[in-house]
Amino acid sequence: MPTPRKLIAVIDDEPSVRNALSRQLRAAGYLTATFQCAEEFLHVAGTCGAAGVVSDIHLGALSGLQLALHPMIIEMNLPVVLVSGCNDPVTAMQAQEIAAVFLQKPIPPGKLLEAVIDTMGAPIADGEE
């Protein structure tokens, strides 16, 4: 029987960034599901079994900040790691207050994995999932 792995939802509207984030997490042993917008993730959030979310802040109609505050995310108690390439100090301050972790792009090597492990745990699922 294969070892159960935690699933991390990766949300970014830029395919190259989304794929790079997903690759980093998969290389560390996580499973990933990728989404180009918050709405796409919310459509399956209740059934996909995600242990947490890594999301860009600036998406489409629903931002990463709004996603982190969405009632479904709060009810599911999903940790959200927000990332942004924007250097707006107001947005950065909001992200630091709302998200479990806020990372500025470009993300330094190892910082994404450190943030995910700190907020969502190691990639191997504990028997409770």
C-alpha positions in Angstrom: 0.0 0.0 0.0 1.5 3.4 -1.0 2.4 5.9 1.7 -0.4 8.5 2.1 0.8 12.0 1.1 -0.6 15.4 1.9 -2.3 17.3 -0.9 -1.4 21.0 -1.3 -3.6 23.2 -3.5 -1.5 25.6 -5.6 -3.3 28.6 -7.0 -1.6 31.1 -9.4 -2.9 32.6 -12.6 0.5 32.4 -14.2 1.1 28.8 -15.5 4.9 28.9 -15.2 4.7 30.1 -11.6 2.0 27.6 -10.7 4.0 24.8 -12.2 7.2 25.9 -10.5 5.5 26.0 -7.1 3.9 22.6 -7.7 7.2 21.1 -8.8 8.9 22.3 -5.6 6.3 20.8 -3.4 6.1 17.5 -5.3 9.9 17.2 -5.1 9.6 17.4 -1.3 7.1 14.6 -1.3 3.7 16.4 -1.3 0.9 15.8 -3.7 -0.4 18.9 -5.5 -3.5 20.0 -7.3 -3.1 23.2 -9.3 -5.7 25.9 -10.0 -5.5 29.0 -12.1 -8.0 30.9 -9.9 -9.5 30.9 -6.4 -13.0 30.2 -7.7 -11.7 27.0 -9.4 -10.3 25.8 -6.1 -13.4 26.7 -4.1 -15.5 24.6 -6.5 -13.7 21.5 -5.2 -12.3 22.6 -1.9 -14.8 20.6 0.2 -14.0 17.3 -1.6 -10.4 17.4 -2.8 -8.8 16.7 0.6 -6.3 19.5 0.6 -4.2 19.9 3.7 -3.6 23.6 2.8 -3.3 26.2 0.1 -0.4 28.1 -1.5 -1.9 31.0 -3.4 -0.8 34.1 -5.3 -2.4 37.2 -3.9 -3.2 38.8 -7.3 -5.5 36.4 -9.1 -8.7 37.1 -11.0 -12.0 38.2 -9.5 -11.3 36.7 -6.1 -7.8 37.6 -4.7 -5.7 35.4 -2.5 -6.5 37.7 0.4 -10.2 37.1 -0.2 -9.7 33.4 -0.5 -7.9 33.2 2.8 -10.9 35.0 4.4 -13.5 32.9 2.5 -16.0 31.2 4.9 -15.3 27.8 3.4 -11.6 28.1 4.0 -12.1 29.3 7.5 -14.7 26.6 8.3 -12.3 23.9 6.9 -9.5 25.5 8.9 -7.1 25.3 5.9 -3.8 27.1 6.4 -3.1 29.5 3.5 0.4 30.5 2.4 0.1 33.7 0.3 2.8 34.7 -2.2 3.1 37.9 -4.2 5.5 39.6 -6.6 4.0 43.0 -5.8 6.0 45.3 -3.5 3.0 47.2 -2.1 3.5 47.5 1.6 -0.2 47.8 2.4 -0.9 44.5 0.6 2.1 42.8 2.3 0.9 44.0 5.7 -2.7 42.6 5.0 -1.2 39.3 3.8 0.9 39.0 7.0 -2.2 39.6 9.1 -4.5 37.2 7.2 -2.3 34.3 6.0 -0.5 31.7 7.9 2.6 32.8 6.1 3.3 35.5 3.5 6.2 35.1 1.0 7.5 37.7 -1.4 8.4 36.6 -4.9 11.0 35.7 -5.9 10.8 33.2 -3.1 14.2 32.4 -1.6 15.3 28.8 -1.9 13.8 26.6 0.7 11.4 29.2 2.1 8.3 27.8 0.3 9.0 24.3 1.7 9.8 25.7 5.2 6.5 27.7 5.2 4.4 24.6 4.0 6.0 22.3 6.6 5.5 24.9 9.4 1.9 25.4 8.6 0.7 22.1 7.1 3.2 19.6 8.4 5.4 17.0 6.7 4.4 15.5 3.4 3.5 12.1 4.8 -0.1 12.2 6.0 -0.6 11.2 9.7 -3.3 8.6 10.2 -6.1 11.2 10.8 -6.7 12.0 7.1 
